[in-house]
Amino acid sequence: MARLDDKVAIVTGSGSGIGAAIAKRFAKEGAKVVLADVSEKGITQVKEEIEQAGGTAEYIVGDISKEENAKNINDFAVEKFGKLDILVNNAGYAGPSDPAEQFNSEEFDKIFKVNAYGTFYMVKHAVPLLRENKGGSIINVASNSILTPTDYPGYAGSKGAVRTMSFTFSGILAKDKIRVNTLIPGTTRTPMVKAIFDDPELAKKYIETIPLGEVVEPEDLANGALYLASDEAGRVTGTELVVDAGMSL
Ligand SMILES: NC(=O)c1ccc[n+]([C@@H]2O[C@H](COP(=O)([O-])OP(=O)(O)OC[C@H]3O[C@@H](n4cnc5c(N)ncnc54)[C@H](O)[C@@H]3O)[C@@H](O)[C@H]2O)c1
C-alpha cells in the first residue's frame, strides 16, 4: 500500500520547481494528481513524466489570482477523478527585491494577488468539496522570508498572510476533519532563484551561509508535503514545517 493510494490531489504551480517535485512524489505514492499552472509548458511535461512512471495525472491551465480559475481547477479535480482529498497551494510569485521606499506598487499588488488572494480563492472553492469528502488536507506553501528580514516587502507580507490564513482556517475547519498546515521552504534550487545558482561564485558564497551547508532541493519539500498530505499526519493541523537547512536559525 502506497502512502497516498486512492487520494486525489491538486498541486498548483506544478509546472516547475517545488510544485513539480510534489506532484511527481504524490503520483509515485499512488495519488491521482491534478496539475494546475498558469503556464501550459511545464505541466504537460510533468504529466508525461508521471504517466511514464506509471502514475495518473491530468492538467489544467489557469491563473489562480482570478477567482473563476480557482473554482475551475477545483471543479476539474472532481470532474476527472470524482472527489478531492488534498490541495497544495504552491503557486507563487516573488517579484523584485527592493526596499519599501523604492518598491513598485503595481508589483506589490500582483504579488498579493497570486500569493495571498490565489491561496484564499483556492481554499474557498476546495472547502465544499473537502467537506463532501468528509475531510482532507490543505497545505499552503509560505516562505522563510517570513522568518528573517529581507528586502522583499510584498513577498514576505503576502507569505505572512498565507501563514496566518493557514492557522485561521485550521481552527475553523478542524470540525470538518479538514487539516490545514503550512510548508515553509528556505531558498530552494528552482527557477525562482536561478540567478543565485547560475553564478558559481555567488552560489559558493551563498552555500557558506547555510547552517547545514547544503542547498535545499525541491524533493526535500516534496518529502515534507507528502507527510502533511498523508494519513500519517492525520492528527496534525495548524502547524508549520520549515524545510530550509537551518537558514532561519
Ligand atoms: N525556490 C525558493 O527558494 C523558494 C523559497 C521559499 C518559498 N518558495 C515558494 O515555493 C513555491 C514554489 O516556488 P518554486 O521555487 O518552485 O517556483 P517556480 O518559479 O519554479 O515555480 C512556480 C510555478 O508557479 C506557477 N505560477 C506562478 N504564478 C501562478 C499563478 N498566478 N497561477 C498559477 N500558477 C502560477 C509558475 O508558472 C511556475 O510553474 C512558491 O510559492 C514560492 O513562493 C520558494
PDBQT file of the ligand as one rigid body, heavy atoms in Angstrom, charges set to zero:
ROOT
HETATM    1  N1  LIG A 301      12.569  28.458  -4.575  1.00  0.00    +0.000 N 
HETATM    2  C1  LIG A 301      12.708  29.057  -3.418  1.00  0.00    +0.000 C 
HETATM    3  O1  LIG A 301      13.813  29.393  -2.996  1.00  0.00    +0.000 OA
HETATM    4  C2  LIG A 301      11.504  29.291  -2.534  1.00  0.00    +0.000 A 
HETATM    5  C3  LIG A 301      11.722  29.715  -1.213  1.00  0.00    +0.000 A 
HETATM    6  C4  LIG A 301      10.638  29.936  -0.371  1.00  0.00    +0.000 A 
HETATM    7  C5  LIG A 301       9.349  29.742  -0.859  1.00  0.00    +0.000 A 
HETATM    8  N2  LIG A 301       9.163  29.338  -2.144  1.00  0.00    +0.000 N 
HETATM    9  C6  LIG A 301       7.774  29.167  -2.577  1.00  0.00    +0.000 C 
HETATM   10  O2  LIG A 301       7.610  27.861  -3.095  1.00  0.00    +0.000 OA
HETATM   11  C7  LIG A 301       6.611  27.874  -4.120  1.00  0.00    +0.000 C 
HETATM   12  C8  LIG A 301       7.183  27.243  -5.385  1.00  0.00    +0.000 C 
HETATM   13  O3  LIG A 301       8.301  28.000  -5.798  1.00  0.00    +0.000 OA
HETATM   14  P1  LIG A 301       9.351  27.491  -6.865  1.00  0.00    +0.000 P 
HETATM   15  O4  LIG A 301      10.665  27.915  -6.406  1.00  0.00    +0.000 OA
HETATM   16  O5  LIG A 301       9.113  26.075  -7.211  1.00  0.00    +0.000 OA
HETATM   17  O6  LIG A 301       8.967  28.452  -8.091  1.00  0.00    +0.000 OA
HETATM   18  P2  LIG A 301       8.981  28.238  -9.670  1.00  0.00    +0.000 P 
HETATM   19  O7  LIG A 301       9.044  29.608 -10.225  1.00  0.00    +0.000 OA
HETATM   20  O8  LIG A 301       9.976  27.225 -10.078  1.00  0.00    +0.000 OA
HETATM   21  O9  LIG A 301       7.522  27.624  -9.921  1.00  0.00    +0.000 OA
HETATM   22  C9  LIG A 301       6.367  28.340  -9.611  1.00  0.00    +0.000 C 
HETATM   23  C10 LIG A 301       5.270  27.838 -10.534  1.00  0.00    +0.000 C 
HETATM   24  O10 LIG A 301       4.063  28.553 -10.185  1.00  0.00    +0.000 OA
HETATM   25  C11 LIG A 301       3.428  28.941 -11.390  1.00  0.00    +0.000 C 
HETATM   26  N3  LIG A 301       2.621  30.130 -11.148  1.00  0.00    +0.000 N 
HETATM   27  C12 LIG A 301       3.056  31.387 -10.885  1.00  0.00    +0.000 A 
HETATM   28  N4  LIG A 301       2.035  32.222 -10.769  1.00  0.00    +0.000 NA
HETATM   29  C13 LIG A 301       0.907  31.489 -10.952  1.00  0.00    +0.000 A 
HETATM   30  C14 LIG A 301      -0.467  31.792 -10.962  1.00  0.00    +0.000 A 
HETATM   31  N5  LIG A 301      -0.902  33.037 -10.782  1.00  0.00    +0.000 N 
HETATM   32  N6  LIG A 301      -1.361  30.785 -11.171  1.00  0.00    +0.000 NA
HETATM   33  C15 LIG A 301      -0.935  29.524 -11.378  1.00  0.00    +0.000 A 
HETATM   34  N7  LIG A 301       0.370  29.174 -11.389  1.00  0.00    +0.000 NA
HETATM   35  C16 LIG A 301       1.271  30.152 -11.190  1.00  0.00    +0.000 A 
HETATM   36  C17 LIG A 301       4.571  29.223 -12.366  1.00  0.00    +0.000 C 
HETATM   37  O11 LIG A 301       4.131  29.171 -13.721  1.00  0.00    +0.000 OA
HETATM   38  C18 LIG A 301       5.535  28.102 -12.015  1.00  0.00    +0.000 C 
HETATM   39  O12 LIG A 301       5.305  26.935 -12.785  1.00  0.00    +0.000 OA
HETATM   40  C19 LIG A 301       6.195  29.336  -4.282  1.00  0.00    +0.000 C 
HETATM   41  O13 LIG A 301       5.029  29.593  -3.547  1.00  0.00    +0.000 OA
HETATM   42  C20 LIG A 301       7.368  30.089  -3.713  1.00  0.00    +0.000 C 
HETATM   43  O14 LIG A 301       6.991  31.363  -3.248  1.00  0.00    +0.000 OA
HETATM   44  C21 LIG A 301      10.200  29.111  -2.985  1.00  0.00    +0.000 A 
ENDROOT
TORSDOF 0
